[in-house]
Amino acid sequence: MNPDLERLIRLQRAETDLRRVEAELQEIPRQRAELEATLARERGRLDQGREAHGQTQKARRQHEADLQDLEAKRSRYKGQLMEVKTNKEYTAMLHEIEGVEREIRLREDQILAEMERAEGLSAEVKAEEEAFKEGEGRAREGGRALDERARTLEQERAHVTAERDAVAATIPSDALELFQRVARLRGVAVAEARDGMCQVCHLKLRLQMYAEIKRNDEIQQCPACNRILYYVTPPAATGAEP
């Protein structure tokens, strides 16, 4: 194989590896943000459950306070009942007492309902607390994994960058300039030719050109996308029937 073509292939592989590593590094902040968002949603559900539980406790206390006032009012009316002097006043006072007693029963029902609701919410809050605790553990573990992955990728990036620069330093300036020009336009500067076509743009190559590319003895470009083409000899088949 032409030495410059071989170096260009190695350079392209290093560039491809470097882009992969950098793309993975760019994904890490997004993945970290997803972990944080998931934990925040779990925290939000827990806070909502606690808020709802607190509201029902507050409502129960208010009903209990109202009940005390109503019971005091009923006691007062009963005391006044003994002081009335006419049947009309007596009947009116009984109506007042009945009304208060209806209100008392209503408050008692409301207190019972709030107690039942609080019991259900308490169980929900406990479940949410367990879920949030597990979520915190997953977030910490995920954060540590992302930190470790970032360190590994940083090391890999430094290694691949050094390898790319070392290869680029051995390539003649005209071939390196060609590589860089095509890379700026196409992203990938070097492509494999296989099955009679460029494997990136899929142009069907002329038979004579494909035969020349298969020799890998000079730098040739795809007529359509201008990428530098090379050919990989397929491995010999083994274990074939005679």
C-alpha positions in Angstrom: 0.0 0.0 0.0 1.1 3.5 -0.7 2.7 4.8 2.5 0.9 8.2 2.4 -2.4 6.5 1.7 -1.8 4.2 4.7 -1.1 7.2 6.9 -4.2 8.9 5.7 -6.3 5.9 6.6 -4.7 5.9 10.1 -5.4 9.6 10.4 -9.0 9.1 9.4 -9.4 6.3 12.0 -7.9 8.6 14.7 -10.2 11.4 13.6 -13.2 9.1 13.7 -12.2 7.8 17.2 -11.7 11.4 18.4 -15.1 12.5 17.2 -16.7 9.5 18.9 -15.0 10.3 22.1 -15.9 13.9 22.0 -19.5 13.1 21.2 -19.7 10.8 24.2 -18.1 13.5 26.4 -20.8 16.0 25.2 -23.5 13.5 26.1 -22.4 13.3 29.8 -23.8 16.7 30.9 -27.1 15.7 29.2 -27.1 12.3 31.0 -26.3 14.0 34.3 -29.1 16.5 33.8 -31.5 13.6 33.1 -30.4 12.0 36.4 -31.0 15.3 38.2 -34.4 15.8 36.5 -35.6 12.3 37.4 -34.6 12.9 41.1 -36.3 16.3 41.0 -39.5 14.7 39.8 -39.4 12.1 42.5 -38.7 14.9 45.0 -41.7 16.8 43.6 -44.0 13.8 44.1 -42.8 13.5 47.7 -43.3 17.2 48.4 -46.8 17.0 46.9 -47.7 14.1 49.1 -46.4 15.8 52.2 -48.2 19.0 51.3 -51.5 17.0 50.8 -51.0 15.3 54.1 -50.3 18.5 55.8 -53.5 20.1 54.3 -55.7 17.3 55.5 -54.2 17.5 59.0 -54.9 21.3 58.9 -58.4 20.7 57.7 -59.1 18.2 60.5 -57.8 20.6 63.1 -60.1 23.3 61.8 -63.1 20.9 61.9 -62.1 20.0 65.4 -62.0 23.6 66.4 -65.4 24.2 64.8 -66.8 21.2 66.6 -65.6 22.6 70.0 -67.3 25.9 69.2 -70.5 24.1 68.2 -70.6 22.0 71.3 -70.1 25.1 73.4 -72.9 26.7 71.5 -75.2 23.7 72.1 -74.4 23.7 75.8 -75.2 27.4 75.9 -78.5 26.9 74.1 -79.4 24.1 76.5 -78.7 26.3 79.4 -80.9 29.0 77.9 -83.6 26.5 77.2 -84.3 26.3 80.9 -84.8 30.1 81.1 -87.4 30.5 78.4 -90.9 31.5 79.6 -93.2 30.8 76.6 -93.8 27.7 74.4 -92.9 29.7 71.3 -89.5 30.6 72.7 -89.0 27.0 73.9 -89.8 25.7 70.4 -87.5 28.2 68.7 -84.7 27.2 71.1 -85.2 23.5 70.3 -84.9 24.4 66.6 -81.7 26.2 67.3 -80.3 23.2 69.2 -81.3 20.8 66.4 -79.5 23.0 63.9 -76.4 23.0 66.0 -76.5 19.3 66.4 -76.8 18.8 62.7 -73.7 21.0 62.3 -72.0 18.9 65.0 -72.7 15.6 63.1 -71.5 17.2 59.9 -68.2 18.2 61.5 -67.8 14.8 63.1 -68.3 13.2 59.6 -65.8 15.7 58.1 -63.2 14.9 60.9 -63.6 11.2 60.2 -63.2 11.7 56.5 -60.1 13.7 57.0 -58.6 11.1 59.3 -59.2 8.4 56.7 -57.7 10.6 54.0 -54.7 11.4 56.2 -54.2 7.7 56.8 -54.1 6.9 53.1 -51.9 9.9 52.4 -49.5 8.9 55.2 -49.0 5.5 53.5 -48.5 7.2 50.2 -45.9 9.6 51.7 -44.1 6.7 53.2 -43.9 4.9 49.9 -42.8 8.1 48.2 -40.1 8.6 50.8 -38.8 5.1 50.1 -38.9 5.7 46.4 -37.0 9.0 46.8 -34.4 7.4 49.0 -33.9 4.7 46.3 -33.8 7.5 43.6 -31.1 9.3 45.6 -29.1 6.2 45.6 -29.5 5.7 41.9 -28.6 9.3 41.2 -25.4 9.0 43.3 -24.4 5.8 41.7 -25.2 7.2 38.2 -23.2 10.3 39.0 -20.2 8.3 40.1 -20.5 6.2 36.9 -20.6 9.3 34.8 -17.6 10.8 36.5 -15.7 7.6 35.9 -16.8 7.5 32.3 -15.8 11.2 31.8 -12.3 10.5 33.3 -11.9 7.4 31.0 -13.0 9.4 27.9 -10.7 12.3 28.8 -7.8 9.9 28.9 -8.9 8.3 25.7 -9.2 11.7 24.0 -5.7 12.7 25.1 -4.4 9.4 23.7 -6.2 9.6 20.4 -5.3 13.3 20.0 -1.6 12.4 20.5 -1.9 9.6 18.0 -3.6 11.7 15.5 -1.0 14.5 15.8 1.8 12.0 15.5 0.3 10.4 12.3 -0.4 13.9 10.8 3.2 14.9 11.4 4.4 12.1 9.1 2.1 13.0 6.2 3.4 15.2 3.4 1.9 18.6 3.4 0.1 18.3 0.1 -1.6 15.0 1.2 -2.4 16.5 4.6 -3.9 19.6 3.0 -6.0 17.4 0.8 -7.2 15.4 3.7 -8.1 18.6 5.7 -9.9 20.2 2.8 -12.1 17.2 2.1 -12.7 16.8 5.9 -13.9 20.4 6.1 -16.4 19.8 3.3 -17.5 16.2 3.9 -16.7 15.5 7.6 -15.1 12.2 6.6 -12.1 12.5 4.3 -11.2 8.9 3.7 -13.7 6.2 2.6 -13.5 2.5 1.7 -14.2 1.4 -1.8 -16.0 -2.0 -1.9 -18.3 -3.8 -4.3 -17.3 -1.4 -7.0 -18.6 1.7 -5.2 -17.7 4.4 -2.6 -19.1 3.1 0.7 -20.0 6.6 1.9 -21.7 8.3 -1.1 -22.4 5.0 -2.9 -21.3 6.2 -6.3 -20.7 3.3 -8.7 -17.1 3.5 -9.8 -15.8 2.9 -13.3 -14.3 -0.5 -13.6 -10.9 0.8 -14.5 -10.9 3.3 -11.6 -12.0 0.6 -9.2 -9.2 -1.7 -10.4 -6.7 1.0 -9.8 -8.1 1.8 -6.3 -7.8 -1.9 -5.4 -4.1 -1.7 -5.9 -3.8 1.0 -3.2 -0.7 2.3 -4.8 -1.7 5.9 -5.2 -4.1 8.5 -3.7 -7.4 8.6 -5.6 -10.6 10.5 -4.9 -14.2 9.6 -5.4 -15.5 11.5 -8.5 -18.7 12.4 -6.6 -17.8 13.2 -3.1 -14.0 13.8 -3.5 -13.2 11.5 -0.5 -9.9 9.6 -0.6 -10.6 6.0 -1.5 -8.9 2.8 -0.4 -9.5 -0.9 -0.8 -9.4 -3.6 1.9 -8.6 -7.0 0.6 -11.2 -9.5 2.0 -9.8 -12.3 4.1 -9.4 -15.6 2.3 -12.2 -18.1 2.9 -11.3 -21.0 5.1 -12.8 -24.5 5.4 -14.3 -24.3 1.9 -15.4 -27.5 0.2 -13.1 -28.7 -2.7 
